[in-house]
Amino acid sequence: IIFGTVLRAVGDTKTPMQVGVAFNVINIVLNYFLIYSTRTVSIGGKNVLIPGAGWGVQGAAAASAIAYTIGGIAITPDISPKGQSFKLDKAVLKPCLKVAVPNMFQRFATSLGYVAFASMINSLGETATAAHTIANTVESAFYIPGWGMQTAAATLAGNALGANDNKKLSGLARAIMPLEIGLMVVSGGLLFIFAPVLIRLFSSDD
């Protein structure tokens, strides 16, 4: 994740995307074989025996761990530190910490909010927790335009700031804000309209 962020910061958004796609494909395939037990599935009218480990939740965890490891190995050569000194460089670390520490507290506050929110939902019982999990999964697909614009804004703003181009930075802010708001309004509207259909993809249980 960190290496992907580094590559995006210097304008390479394709490599993290390609590794991310591969990571998800590996994760999905491994989930399919590690979560479920060996079973017979009907494909095109024919019964096919699908092998499975039957590990349940542990299978999902193992699949994620393996996929993350493969993804990490795959993206490492692109920013390999081979031949570089591991000696701490204050000139580099100081601005990094200046950005990282406030961001750390922001992420911590957000995560703490999610934990508190989830604990409230969980106290309502298993049905509410399951419904909440499905709703969150569906919602996350509609956050993607916002996340994409966030990455683009951070990369372009960082480049403009690094070049001391305040005019470009101001222009970027003026361009990004209405575009981001517009995308999220459209995305939120689609979620509002198609929520029942999308939820039915995960469960038919009212």
C-alpha positions, 0 to 999 in steps of 0.5 A: 500500500505504501509503495503504491502511494509512492508511485502514485505520488510521482505520477505512476497510477497504472502500476498500483492499479495493475497490482491492485487488480491482480491482488483482488483476482488472487484474493477472490480465487483463493477465497473461493477455494479456501472458504468453502468445502469440496462441493458439486456445482452445476455448470451448464447442466453438468455437475462439476466437483469443485475442491475446497479447503472448508476453512471458513473465516480462516480461509478468508484471512489466509486468502487475504494474507497470501494476496497481500504478500504477492501484491507486495512482492510484485510492486517492490521492484518498481521502487527497489532501494537497491544500492541506496543507503538505509541511513536516516536522512533528516532532510527527507524524514522531516517533511514526511513526518510533517505530513504523516503525523497529522494524517495518522491522527486523522486516520486514527479518529476515523477508524475509532469512529468506525469502531464505535459505529460498528459496536453500536450496530453489533449490539442490535444483533446478528441480523442488523450486523449482517445487513450493515455489512452488506450495505457497507459493501454496496456503498463502498462501490459508490465511494470509488469516484471520490477515492479516485479524485482524492488520489488525483488531487493529492498527486497533482497538488503535491507536484504543484506544491513541489514545483512552488507553482501556487497558481497551478495549485489554486487552479487545481483546487477550483477544478477539483472541488466542483468535479468531485462534488458533481461525481459524488452527487451522481454516485449518491443518486445512483446508490439511492435509486438502485440500492434495493437491486444491489442489495439483492445481489448479496441476499434475498432475505428481507 
